[in-house]
Amino acid sequence: MSHPIALDALHRIARPRQSIITPLRASISANRHRHAFHTSPQPRHRFATHPPEQQPRTSTSTVNDAEIAHFSRLSALWWDERGEFALLHKMNAHRMRFIREKVLEARREDEEDRYGVPAASAATRAAPGGLESSRVLEGLDVLDVGCGGGILSEARISSLKPSIDRRNGGVSLARLGANTLAVDASAENVGVASRHAAADPGLLAVLAFRHASAEVLVQESKRFDIVCSMEVVEHVDNPAAFLRSCAELVKPGGHLFLSTIARTPLSYLLTIVAAEKVFRLVEPGTHTFSKFVNPEELVVFFAKPLAQGARPWISRTYSHGLRTRTEAEVRGIVYVPWRGDWVLAPRATTPWSTQANYLFWVRRPKDDV
């Protein structure tokens, strides 16, 4: 699982009793002129647990066997919209809205760059895969890493929030037209996802599930227009290696979408104390606070070359989560109990919105081949 220090240093042995905040604060300060997705400096607090020393690795796998066993035990519950994964079902439409918006925004900017005008005719925009199409992912190759039961890849309109799902233009990758490959390190999860999707013959041509990890796929030649990994990075053994694998699977000019949890006092209160211990909305032990990843750590990670001779994916940022247009964006996603639903925070919002759950998008440079 992930460890609470800068992501590109997670493979190193951490010194015991070292604060997780000071090195991060220094790293962000040193890069402030070009990494400005900053949240407020994290205060020292009793939740800032110290990273354990890593043992020598005998494998390059990022898969954590205990995590896989945990989610495998829960695999039969994936499609109970009021059960263990209810919060993910409610979150899914908002995750898809973020994906759709970023893909459309990038496509619009690409067309403007290509033609020097605000792009296409109304007929072209409404065509499959066009800027206003409900099947905006039509023809794109999309990978869902850590798919679980397949919610992101194939979910239908939710019976709980149908109006919200329709308003967001679709609730899954395959139903927005993507040629979707969904993979998971749990064979039980893949089995559940495959059986559920088989109930809709219309998905057979565009959706496939596979028992595999990201590092296995890297050894193959296939690359993708979009790679998604939602609520996964906080459950892997070596987040730096995992992110590099995900990044390597993205085509030049393609997109990487992540969803995870920041390592803050607020996230501890909401995710561990409230969701697990008090209200039992999720199985106790599902989350480990020290393995959460702060958004600025992701920004710093992608602002450095991912391989020797490669160019960084992020070269410039703006403060408080405002978009970098063609490079990266962080958006908070907040659960509102009295509404029983999530809210995707606006761009021009204060850093507090990314203090718990958040979405992250970054685009691979077109000339990074």
N, C-alpha and C positions, 0 to 999 in steps of 0.2 A: 504494500500500500504506500501511498505517498507520505513523504516526510516533510516536516515544517521548516524548510530552509529553501533558499533560492533554487529553482528547479534544475538549473544546469549544474548544480553542485551536489545533487542528491546521491550521486554514485560514490561520493567520498565518504570516508568515515567521519561522523560528526563527533566533536569533542563533548564529553559528558558535562552536564550542568551548564551548558552554554545557552544563553537566551536565544529564542527564535526570532526576536524582534530586532535586536541591534544590528545583526548582519543585513537583514532585509532593508532596514531604514538607511543604512549606509549605501547599499546597492542602489536604492531608488534615488537617493540624493545625488549620487555620482552620475546618474543618467537622467537627471531631471530636465535637462535641456531638450531631450528627445523622447522621454517616456513620461507622459503626463496623465495617464489614466489613474491618478493618485487618489486613494482614499485617505482619510485623516491618519496621521501617524498612530500606530497601534500602541496604546499604553501597556505598561507591564501589568499583568494581572495574574491571578492564580490559575487561570485556565491555560496560560502559555506554557504548556508542558515542554520538557526538554526532549530533544530527539534521542532515541535510543541509538547505541552504536550498531552499525550494520555489520553483519557477519560476512566473511568472504563468500562470494557467490560461486556456485558450481554450474549455474545455468544462466543464459541470457534472457530467459523468459521473464515477463513482467506479471504473469498470472500468479495470484495468491491463492493457494489451495484452500485456505480457511474461508476466504471470501466466496469462492466458487461453491464450496460445500454449503455455506449459509444460504446462498440464493437458490441452490439446487433444491434444498429442503422446502423452499417456499414456491417452487416453480408452478405447482398446481393452482396457485392463487393469482397468477398474473392477470387473468381476465375477469376477476371479480371487481367491478368498478366501485364497490362500496367496501372493499376489504383492504388487505395489506398494502396494495399498490394504488389505492384510491387517489392519493395526492398526485401520483404520476399521471393517472388518467386525466385528472383535472388540469394538470400542467401542460399536457401534450398539445392542445390547440394553441397555446401561447408560444411554445417552442416552435411549432410549425409556422406561426405568424412571423416570428423572428427570422426563420430560415427563408421564407418566401420573400419578405421585405428586403433582405440583404441580397438575395440572388437577383431580384428585380432591379434593385438600385445599381448593382454592379453591371447588369446587362444594359441598363439605360445609359450609364456613363460610358460603357464600351462603345455603344452605338454613336453617342455624341462625339467621342474621340475619333471614331472611324469616319463619320460623315460630316462632322462639324456643324450639325444641326440637332435640335431636340428629337431626333430620330423619327420613327416610322409612322406610317399612315394608320388610321383607326383600324382598318382591316388587318394590317400586319400585327398591330398590338393585340388584337383579339384572337389571332390565330393560335393554335396549340403551341405552347412554348413562348408566346408573345408576351409583351409587357403587361397586358391586362387579362391574360388567359387564366382560367381556373386550374389549368394543367401546366403550371409555370415550369415544372421540372421535366416536361415532355422531352424524351430523347436523351436526357442526361444520365450518366452512369454514377450512381450514388451508393456509398458504403455506409452501413450502420454498424459501428464497432461496439460490442457489448450490448447487443440488442435486447437482452433479457427475453421476455415473452413476445416481443415484436410490436410493442405499442407504437413507437415512432414510425416503424416501417409500414404497418398495415392497418392501424386502427380506423374504425368506421366513425360516423357521427355518434358522439356519446349520448346515451340515453339520459345522462344527468344534466348536461349542459348543451343541448342541441343547437340553440340559437347562437351561442358563443362559437361553437365549432363551425357553423355555417358562415358566420361573420368573418372568421379568420380564413376562409377560402379553402378549407380542407384540413384534414387532421393527420395525414400520414404521407410519407415519402412516395410510396407506390401509388396512392390515390391522387397525387398531384402529377402523375405521369412518369416518375423516375424509373429507370431500370435499376432496381434495388437489390443489392446483396447485403444481407444482414447476418452478422457473425457473432458468436458468443463462445466463451471458453467453457460454458456449462452445457453438457450434452442434454441434460434434462430441460434447460431453458429452450434450447433449439428444438427439441421434440414438441414442447408445448406450443411454441410459436408456429411451427410447421403445420401441426394439426389444426390450429385455429385458422390459419390463412387458407388451408385447403377447403374450408367451408365456402369460400368465394372463388369459383372457377375463373372469374374475370381477372384475378391477380396472377394466375399461373404463368402468364407470358412475361410479367414484369417484376416478379418477386421470387427470390430464392433465399433459403436459410442454410447456414453451414456452421458446423462445429469447428471453429478455428479462432486463433488469436491474431492480433495485428502483426506481430513479428513473423508469423508464418506467411501471411499474405505478402509481406515485403519481399520475400524470396521469390515470388512469382512476378510475371511481367505486367499484369493488369494494374492500371492506375485509374483514378476516379475524378470526375468533375467536382464532386462534393463528398467529403468524409465527415460523418457525424459521430460523436461519442458523448452521449448524454448520461450524466450521473455515473461516470465510470472512473475518471482519473483519480478520484479519492479512494478507490478500491484496489488499485494496482500496486505492485511491489516497487517498481522503479519508474516514477512518473516521467522523468527526463527521457528514459529510453522509450517509454510508451508514446510520449508525444512525438519523438523523432520518427517512430514507426508510422504513426498516423500521418505525420507531415509528409513522409516519403511516399505515401500512397496517394497523395493529391497531385493531380496533373498541374503543370505550369498554368497559372491563371485561374486555378480552381480554388475551392473554398474549404476551410476547416471550421466546423462548428462544435463547440464544447458547452456543456452545462455542468456546473459543479457548485461547491459550497465554500465560502470564505472561512478563514480561521480567525474568528473574532469572538468576543464575549457574547454578542447577540446571537451568533450562529450556534454557540454551545447551548444557550438558553432555549432557543427555538427547536433545534434539531435533536439534541440529546435529552435535555431535561423535559421539555414539553412534549415533543412528538414521541419519544421512546419511553420515558420513565413515568410521566404523569398521565397523559391521555392515551398511551399505547396505540398511537396511530400507525406506528411501524414496529416491527419486531425489535426488542431491546438487543443492542449489540450490532445493529445494522451499520451504524456510523462510528468512526473513531476520530475524535476531535483533532488529534495531532496530525492526522493525514489530510485534513482539509487544505485547500490551496487558495491563496489570495489572488485576486485578479491582477494586481501589479506584478506578481511573480510570473504569471503567464506573459504579460506584456514584455517584461525584461527578457524572458526566455526567447521569445520570437524576435526580439530586437537584436539578437546576436546570431551569427551564422550557425546554422544547424549542422553543417558539415564543412570540412576544409575546402576552401575555395568558393563556397556558396555565399550568396548575398543574404543579409537579414530580410525577414518578411516584413518587418516594421521599421520604417526609417523616420517617421515623424508621428507625433500624437498631440492631442489637445486635452486640456484639463477637464476634470469632472465628467469623464465618460463621453464627451462629445465625439462624434465620429471622426475618423481619419479618412473618411470617404472611400479610398480604394485599398486601405490596408487592414484596419482592425477596429473592433468596437466591443465595449463591455456594456451590458445592460442588466440591471437588477431585475429579478422576478420575485415578487413579494406575495405571500399568502395572506389573504384577508379573511379571518375566521367568520366574521359576521355576514360575509357574502358567500362563504363556502367556496371560494375560487381564488385563483392567482391573478395578479396584475403585472403586466409587463411595464416596468418603469419607463417614463419618457426619457429621451436622450438628455435634455437639459434639466437634469435633476442633481440633487446633492449626493455626495459619496455614500450617504447612509444606505441608499437603496442596494448597494452591492456588498453590504456587510453580512449577508447570509447567502441565499441562493442567487446565482447570476448566470447569464449566458455570455459566451465569448465567441467572436467571429474573427478570423484572420484569413487573408487571401495570399496564396503563393504568388510571388512575382511572375509575370508572364514570361520573362526572359531567364527565369531560374530553371535551366534544363540540365 
